[in-house]
Amino acid sequence: MNETSTNSSPAPVLGGIRVLDLSHQYSGANAAAILADLGADVVSVEHPKGSPVRTMLPKKDGTSLWW
């Protein structure tokens, strides 16, 4: 008997695609997050001191709420 699983989810839309994120503002980080949510393998390259998004206001306990 050949059974089909009803709990299997479809393959990610961007599965198998690698994206290089060289952005340095919030819109780029947001776009990279959306691409990752769609299944892309996102590689983010940041400045050695970190992304400016990490220091954007507003903050809670020293961490940007955008991050």
Contacts in CASP RR format, 6 or more apart in sequence:
PFRMAT RR
TARGET T0000
AUTHOR 0000-0000-0000
METHOD contacts of the structure
MODEL  1
MNETSTNSSPAPVLGGIRVLDLSHQYSGANAAAILADLGADVVSVEHPKG
SPVRTMLPKKDGTSLWW
12 38 0 8 1.000
12 39 0 8 1.000
12 40 0 8 1.000
13 38 0 8 1.000
13 39 0 8 1.000
14 35 0 8 1.000
14 38 0 8 1.000
14 39 0 8 1.000
14 40 0 8 1.000
15 38 0 8 1.000
15 39 0 8 1.000
15 40 0 8 1.000
15 41 0 8 1.000
16 39 0 8 1.000
16 40 0 8 1.000
16 41 0 8 1.000
17 39 0 8 1.000
17 40 0 8 1.000
17 41 0 8 1.000
18 40 0 8 1.000
18 41 0 8 1.000
18 42 0 8 1.000
18 43 0 8 1.000
19 32 0 8 1.000
19 35 0 8 1.000
19 36 0 8 1.000
19 40 0 8 1.000
19 41 0 8 1.000
19 42 0 8 1.000
19 43 0 8 1.000
20 43 0 8 1.000
20 45 0 8 1.000
21 28 0 8 1.000
21 29 0 8 1.000
21 31 0 8 1.000
21 32 0 8 1.000
21 42 0 8 1.000
21 43 0 8 1.000
21 44 0 8 1.000
21 45 0 8 1.000
22 45 0 8 1.000
23 29 0 8 1.000
23 31 0 8 1.000
23 32 0 8 1.000
23 44 0 8 1.000
24 46 0 8 1.000
24 47 0 8 1.000
24 51 0 8 1.000
24 52 0 8 1.000
25 52 0 8 1.000
25 53 0 8 1.000
26 53 0 8 1.000
26 56 0 8 1.000
26 66 0 8 1.000
29 44 0 8 1.000
29 51 0 8 1.000
29 53 0 8 1.000
29 66 0 8 1.000
32 42 0 8 1.000
32 44 0 8 1.000
33 42 0 8 1.000
35 42 0 8 1.000
36 42 0 8 1.000
44 51 0 8 1.000
53 64 0 8 1.000
53 66 0 8 1.000
53 67 0 8 1.000
54 63 0 8 1.000
54 64 0 8 1.000
54 67 0 8 1.000
55 64 0 8 1.000
56 64 0 8 1.000
56 66 0 8 1.000
56 67 0 8 1.000
57 64 0 8 1.000
58 64 0 8 1.000
58 65 0 8 1.000
59 65 0 8 1.000
END
